[in-house]
């Protein structure tokens, strides 16, 4: 019988993007260095799942375009936001209070070595979480993330953004699920570079018409992540 990998779960609460990034890189570096040890084996890897809400920040992925940020540096400071260029895939996105941001730091050699499959797994986690609220999350061909299908006077709406990076098959970054997010903050960017009129962003709160218990969503994400990747949490 194959033993499941163990993952350490860490709820960081509300934290700045740069603080979370510093912790991510520290844990990532530790895992990568461990892989360089001669006695290393995938089964001995120390995996992590970080979960948090960020202070307002716009992050630009390595394939992103700065012109997708629609306000200048002075406006960013005036509104009390941060702006960071980072090494994940994807374009520009927003993180802030009411949005659940999740960073799996996993040695994928303990699971599988397939970047596209990894992204599909992150999407599947969120599809399962949305189903718990009676919403049908879908994948949109040509894009990453999770969407809600167009209906009546509503276009297709993106509710979860994904951006990842790998070094020696250890993952960085992850996904952001809009729960009680202030969606007006997306007006300052072209989210994920998507400027099509038939697409927009949304949140659980907007779709369900009520404030959502963030702790409840965190527990669902924790449960569904372990279910999809088939791991156990370490005590």
RODO-2510 file (C-alpha; in nm, 4 decimals, decimal comma):
residues 235
     n   res          X          Y          Z
     1     x     0,0000     0,0000     0,0000
     2     x     0,1415     0,3388    -0,1070
     3     x     0,1741     0,5967     0,1703
     4     x     0,0170     0,9323     0,0930
     5     x     0,2396     1,2415     0,1066
     6     x     0,2022     1,4636     0,4136
     7     x     0,1425     1,8376     0,3831
     8     x     0,1729     2,1077     0,6508
     9     x    -0,1241     2,3465     0,6529
    10     x    -0,0636     2,7081     0,7552
    11     x    -0,3372     2,9733     0,7742
    12     x    -0,1488     3,3052     0,7568
    13     x    -0,4582     3,5200     0,8101
    14     x    -0,4350     3,8688     0,6574
    15     x    -0,0831     3,9389     0,5372
    16     x     0,0947     4,1607     0,2846
    17     x     0,1903     4,0025    -0,0449
    18     x     0,5605     4,0642     0,0171
    19     x     0,5501     3,8933     0,3586
    20     x     0,3774     3,5904     0,2091
    21     x     0,6210     3,5905    -0,0826
    22     x     0,9159     3,5927     0,1598
    23     x     0,7738     3,2896     0,3431
    24     x     0,6958     3,1109     0,0170
    25     x     1,0479     3,1538    -0,1154
    26     x     1,2007     3,0452     0,2170
    27     x     0,9985     2,7215     0,2214
    28     x     1,0552     2,6663    -0,1498
    29     x     1,4326     2,7139    -0,1146
    30     x     1,4395     2,4703     0,1781
    31     x     1,2610     2,2046    -0,0271
    32     x     1,4832     2,2568    -0,3323
    33     x     1,7987     2,2382    -0,1191
    34     x     1,6704     1,9180     0,0383
    35     x     1,6383     1,7714    -0,3106
    36     x     2,0083     1,8338    -0,3679
    37     x     2,0989     1,6107    -0,0747
    38     x     2,2358     1,2719    -0,1740
    39     x     1,9979     1,0903     0,0635
    40     x     1,6909     1,2663    -0,0784
    41     x     1,3863     1,0718    -0,1877
    42     x     1,0475     1,2160    -0,2954
    43     x     0,8753     1,0349    -0,0080
    44     x     1,0805     1,2386     0,2426
    45     x     0,9755     1,5787     0,1034
    46     x     0,8214     1,8383     0,3318
    47     x     0,5211     1,9912     0,1546
    48     x     0,3273     2,3035     0,2540
    49     x    -0,0107     2,4617     0,1895
    50     x    -0,0261     2,8331     0,2750
    51     x    -0,3627     3,0068     0,2811
    52     x    -0,4266     3,3777     0,3370
    53     x    -0,5920     3,7068     0,2490
    54     x    -0,3674     3,9835     0,1171
    55     x    -0,3609     4,3543     0,1670
    56     x    -0,4620     4,5183    -0,1667
    57     x    -0,1979     4,4457    -0,4316
    58     x    -0,1671     4,4124    -0,8089
    59     x     0,0782     4,1445    -0,9235
    60     x     0,2179     4,1121    -1,2746
    61     x     0,3283     3,7710    -1,4025
    62     x     0,6378     3,7211    -1,6166
    63     x     0,4325     3,7026    -1,9374
    64     x     0,2155     4,0024    -1,8422
    65     x     0,1986     4,3469    -1,9972
    66     x     0,2359     4,6590    -1,7848
    67     x    -0,0204     4,8399    -1,9993
    68     x    -0,2817     4,6061    -1,8485
    69     x    -0,2423     4,8139    -1,5311
    70     x    -0,4772     5,1038    -1,6057
    71     x    -0,3611     5,3410    -1,3309
    72     x    -0,0196     5,4951    -1,2729
    73     x     0,2170     5,4569    -0,9790
    74     x     0,0836     5,7672    -0,8040
    75     x    -0,2750     5,6393    -0,8255
    76     x    -0,1639     5,3038    -0,6836
    77     x    -0,0045     5,4742    -0,3833
    78     x    -0,2999     5,7090    -0,3402
    79     x    -0,5413     5,4148    -0,3205
    80     x    -0,3131     5,2371    -0,0720
    81     x    -0,2314     4,9455    -0,3032
    82     x     0,0972     4,7694    -0,3715
    83     x     0,2348     4,6612    -0,7116
    84     x     0,4708     4,3657    -0,7583
    85     x     0,6316     4,2004    -1,0600
    86     x     0,6679     3,8292    -0,9879
    87     x     0,7869     3,5062    -1,1504
    88     x     0,4570     3,3202    -1,1840
    89     x     0,2929     3,2537    -1,5174
    90     x     0,0022     3,4644    -1,6350
    91     x    -0,0687     3,8347    -1,6651
    92     x    -0,1867     4,0919    -1,4114
    93     x    -0,4281     4,0219    -1,1291
    94     x    -0,5530     4,1678    -0,8039
    95     x    -0,5295     4,0270    -0,4513
    96     x    -0,6962     4,1776    -0,1481
    97     x    -0,9243     4,1328     0,1532
    98     x    -1,2165     3,8997     0,0947
    99     x    -1,0206     3,6971    -0,1576
   100     x    -0,8760     3,3631    -0,0521
   101     x    -0,5225     3,3173    -0,1865
   102     x    -0,3710     2,9698    -0,1686
   103     x    -0,0070     2,8741    -0,2170
   104     x     0,0731     2,5017    -0,2474
   105     x     0,4477     2,4457    -0,2104
   106     x     0,4721     2,0857    -0,3221
   107     x     0,7522     1,8676    -0,4508
   108     x     0,5617     1,7349    -0,7500
   109     x     0,7947     1,4377    -0,7799
   110     x     0,5927     1,3037    -0,4850
   111     x     0,2774     1,3358    -0,6976
   112     x     0,3344     1,3652    -1,0746
   113     x     0,5506     1,5699    -1,3117
   114     x     0,3046     1,7440    -1,5401
   115     x     0,2515     2,1222    -1,5229
   116     x    -0,0736     2,1189    -1,7212
   117     x    -0,2157     1,8441    -1,5014
   118     x    -0,1141     2,0447    -1,1940
   119     x    -0,3081     2,3490    -1,3172
   120     x    -0,6110     2,1288    -1,3946
   121     x    -0,5927     1,9974    -1,0369
   122     x    -0,5969     2,3524    -0,8984
   123     x    -0,9009     2,4236    -1,1131
   124     x    -1,0675     2,1041    -0,9915
   125     x    -1,0238     2,2091    -0,6270
   126     x    -1,2143     2,5284    -0,6945
   127     x    -1,4802     2,3571    -0,9039
   128     x    -1,5473     2,1290    -0,6067
   129     x    -1,5584     2,4240    -0,3631
   130     x    -1,8063     2,6087    -0,5862
   131     x    -2,0225     2,2967    -0,6115
   132     x    -2,0546     2,3050    -0,2308
   133     x    -2,2372     2,6377    -0,2797
   134     x    -2,4539     2,5134    -0,5645
   135     x    -2,2466     2,6851    -0,8350
   136     x    -2,1159     2,5099    -1,1452
   137     x    -1,7572     2,6113    -1,2098
   138     x    -1,6257     2,5550    -1,5607
   139     x    -1,2964     2,5691    -1,7489
   140     x    -1,2666     2,8126    -2,0389
   141     x    -1,0701     2,6915    -2,3391
   142     x    -0,7551     2,8938    -2,3924
   143     x    -0,7535     3,0331    -2,0369
   144     x    -0,6555     2,9107    -1,6922
   145     x    -0,8727     2,9503    -1,3834
   146     x    -1,2362     2,8753    -1,3072
   147     x    -1,5378     3,0480    -1,4576
   148     x    -1,9143     3,0563    -1,4335
   149     x    -2,1093     3,0029    -1,7534
   150     x    -2,2885     3,2948    -1,9203
   151     x    -2,6595     3,3187    -1,8382
   152     x    -2,9361     3,5610    -1,9400
   153     x    -2,7861     3,9089    -1,8975
   154     x    -2,4612     3,7838    -1,7377
   155     x    -2,1414     3,7169    -1,9372
   156     x    -1,8948     3,4427    -1,8494
   157     x    -1,7468     3,5387    -1,5122
   158     x    -1,4047     3,4477    -1,3778
   159     x    -1,4156     3,3620    -1,0091
   160     x    -1,0755     3,1988    -0,9597
   161     x    -0,7372     3,3030    -1,1043
   162     x    -0,4367     3,0712    -1,1263
   163     x    -0,0661     3,1424    -1,1748
   164     x     0,2156     2,8975    -1,1027
   165     x     0,5906     2,8578    -1,1237
   166     x     0,8184     2,5545    -1,0811
   167     x     1,1823     2,5107    -0,9900
   168     x     1,3198     2,1546    -0,9759
   169     x     0,9542     2,0451    -0,9774
   170     x     0,8754     2,2352    -0,6571
   171     x     0,5687     2,4563    -0,6994
   172     x     0,5296     2,8257    -0,6172
   173     x     0,2314     3,0632    -0,6279
   174     x    -0,1126     2,9052    -0,6715
   175     x    -0,4692     3,0327    -0,6965
   176     x    -0,6966     3,3119    -0,5761
   177     x    -1,0685     3,2556    -0,5195
   178     x    -1,2965     3,5602    -0,5006
   179     x    -1,5126     3,5139    -0,1918
   180     x    -1,6168     3,8556    -0,0560
   181     x    -1,3769     4,0480    -0,2796
   182     x    -1,4241     4,4168    -0,3619
   183     x    -1,4678     4,3658    -0,7370
   184     x    -1,4338     4,7365    -0,8132
   185     x    -1,0589     4,6961    -0,7576
   186     x    -1,0455     4,4933    -1,0803
   187     x    -1,1549     4,8073    -1,2679
   188     x    -0,7974     4,9369    -1,2453
   189     x    -0,6592     4,6465    -1,4514
   190     x    -0,7366     4,4236    -1,7460
   191     x    -0,7679     4,1098    -1,5301
   192     x    -0,5354     3,8344    -1,6538
   193     x    -0,5086     4,0312    -1,9784
   194     x    -0,8715     3,9520    -2,0705
   195     x    -1,0365     4,2538    -2,2302
   196     x    -1,3270     4,0775    -2,4022
   197     x    -1,6693     4,2337    -2,3506
   198     x    -1,8311     3,8947    -2,2971
   199     x    -1,6168     3,8172    -1,9911
   200     x    -1,5993     3,9697    -1,6418
   201     x    -1,4990     3,8839    -1,2842
   202     x    -1,7254     3,7792    -0,9996
   203     x    -1,7240     3,6477    -0,6418
   204     x    -1,9132     3,4006    -0,4269
   205     x    -2,0748     3,6942    -0,2470
   206     x    -2,1990     3,8492    -0,5721
   207     x    -2,3306     3,5218    -0,7121
   208     x    -2,5071     3,4110    -0,3947
   209     x    -2,6255     3,7546    -0,2832
   210     x    -2,4906     3,7221     0,0693
   211     x    -2,1718     3,7570     0,2704
   212     x    -1,9782     3,4291     0,2809
   213     x    -1,8107     3,2882     0,5928
   214     x    -1,4398     3,2950     0,5009
   215     x    -1,3493     3,0324     0,7592
   216     x    -1,5994     2,7961     0,5995
   217     x    -1,4378     2,8492     0,2576
   218     x    -1,0902     2,7922     0,4030
   219     x    -1,1957     2,4572     0,5457
   220     x    -1,3524     2,3568     0,2135
   221     x    -1,0344     2,4505     0,0254
   222     x    -0,8266     2,2573     0,2779
   223     x    -1,0492     1,9512     0,2384
   224     x    -1,0769     1,9607    -0,1423
   225     x    -0,7036     2,0196    -0,1942
   226     x    -0,6204     1,7041     0,0015
   227     x    -0,8947     1,5161    -0,1834
   228     x    -0,7760     1,6167    -0,5314
   229     x    -0,4026     1,5686    -0,4707
   230     x    -0,4532     1,2630    -0,2496
   231     x    -0,2431     1,3653     0,0491
   232     x    -0,2852     1,3804     0,4265
   233     x    -0,2179     1,6777     0,6517
   234     x     0,0585     1,6467     0,9089
   235     x    -0,0398     1,7276     1,2654
***
